[in-house]
Amino acid sequence: MIARAALLVVALASLVPAADWKPLFDGKTLDGWTGDPRLWSVHDGVIVGSTEGTPLTHNEFLITKQEYGNFILHAEMKLRNHNSGIQFRSEALPDYVVTGYQADAGESNYWGNIYEEKGKRGTMVDGWAAGGKDVVHLKDWNTYEIRCDGDHITITLNGKVTADIHDSLRLKGIIALQLHAGPPMEAYFRDIRIKELE
């Protein structure tokens, strides 16, 4: 029995992921992130991005100070209005601008899309048509899971895979949260965590 128990322990240990989930947001502060303090704050365990009273001349982002390559990113987001998204494997530019892949989100569309922010391709995958429109919770909380492993990228929205592509524009970069130029808007983010892959 002891030998069998030892074998069971070894077998279970082999199923443990190589990397554990790590929070990117501590629920209280914006430690580990950089962005315009006029736009970003924390309330009741939620990152709030708001352009009320601070009109934008270009899209701006709250940006991680660390870059990530292969990972699974989990985040919950809610959009009051207008347009937002979650950048990944992206490049930070001056003035809190970002270029690269985005898991898109719109007031009543775009959810589940992969969009190339400040890139030539624009919408790379129409995840809205591929099922995002069927599972999104407009004006309520939604769960995004972004998986990047080598050149393989998968976007899952509320349990539905909306994009599955192979692309090697960039294999490592920052993660960022978007506020879009245009009408005053608000976006909310919580439970942001990452599991780095080997």
N, C-alpha and C positions, 0 to 999 in steps of 0.2 A: 504493500500500500504506500509506503514511504517513497519507493522508487517511482511509482505511478504519479504520486503527488508532485515529486520533483520534476518529472517530465511535463506535467500539466503547467507548472509554474514557468518552465522554460518556453513552452509553446505559447502561453499567454503573453510572456514578455516580448516575444517576437512580433506580436500584433500591436504593441505600443508604438505610436507614431514617433518618428525620429526627432521631431520638434514639437513642443507643446504650444498651445495657444498663448500668445502674449498680448496684453492690452496695449493699444496705441493711444487710448484715452482713459485717464484715471477717474473720470466722472466728476472731477472738481476743478481742474486747471487745464490750461493749454500747454503744459510742459511737453516738450518734444515736438512742438509745432511752431510755425512762424506765419504771421499774417498781419494785416492791418488791424490794430486793436479797436478801431472805430467800427469795424464790421463784425467782429467775432467775440463771443462771450460764452460763458457756461451758466446754465440755469437748471437746477433740479436734475443734475446728472445728464444734461443734454447740451451738446454744442449747438449754439444758435448763431446762424449767419444772417445778418439783416442789412439791407441797404436803405432802410427807412431814414430819411434825413441826410443820407450820404450817397448821392447819385454817383454811379460809376461811368467812367469814360471807356473802360474796357473790362472784360471779365477778370475777376480777382479770385484768389484762392488762399485757403489755409493749408500750409504745406508741411509735411513731415521733414524733420531735420536729417533723417536717415533714409538711405536708399535700400530698396529690396529687389531681389531678383526672382527666385522661384518661391512661390508662396500660395497659400489660400488666405484671402482677406474676407472677413465677415464684417458687415456693417448694417445698421438699421438707419433708414432715413425717411423723412417726411418733408413734403414740399407744400408750403402754404399757397404759393402761386409762382408763375413764370418758369424759370429753367435752372437746372442745377446738374450735378453729377459727381462722380467719384473718379478722379484721375488715378492711374496706376502705371508703373514703369514709365514715368514721365520725367521731363526735364524742367527744372525751375529756372525762370528767366527774371530779369529785374522787374521791380514794381509789382511783385506777387503775381506775376503772369506765369503760366505753365503751358507747355506743349507736350502732346503725346496722347496715349490711349485714355479714353473716358468711358465709364459705364454711365450712360446718359439717363436723364430724368427730365420730363417736361410736365407742364401743368396738366395736360390731358393727352400726352403722347410721349414718344421717345423712350419710355421705360423699357429696359432690356436691350437697348441698342449699344453697339460699340461705335464711338465717334472719335475721330482724330482731331483733337483740339489744336488749333493753329497749324493744321496740316493740310495737305493737298487733297486728301481723300474724303474728308467730311465724314458722313455716315458710312462706316465700313460694313456693318451688319445691321439689318433692320430687325432687331429683336422684338420691337413692338408688334410687327406683323407676324413674327414667328411664335407669338404666344404671350408676349408681355401685356398686351391689351386685355387678355383674358384673366390674368392673375394679379394685376396691379390693384393696390388699395389707394385710390386717389384721395389726397388730403389726409391720409392716415399713414401709419407706419408700414414700411416695406423692408424686407430683408434682401440685401444683395450679398452674393458670394462670388468672388472673383478668384479664379484659379489660374495661375501662370506657372507653367512647367516647361522650360525650354522655349520653343516657339509655339507651344500649344496654349491657347487662351480659351477659357470657358467662363461664361457669365450665367449665373443662376439667379432668377428673381422669384422670391417667394416659393422656392422649391421647383420652379420651372426653368429648364435650360433654354435660354433665349438666344445664345450665341456660342458657337464652337468653331474656332478657326485656328489656323496655323499662320503666324506672322512674326517676322523678326525685325520690325522697325527698331525696337529697343528691347533689350533683354534684362535691363536693370534700371531702376529709377525711383523717384519719390512717389509718394501717395499724397493726394490733395483733394480738398473739398471745394466745390465751385459756388461762387455767387456770380450771376450773369448780369451784364450791362442791360439797361432798359428800365422798365417800370420798377418802382420799389418792390422788394421781394423779401421773403424769409425762407430759410431752409434749416432743417433740424437733423442732427446726427447723434447716434448713441451706440453703445455696445460695439465699438470698433476694436477688432482684435485680429491678430495675424498668426498664422502657423507657417513658419519658413520650412521649405522643402529642401532636401539634399540635392 
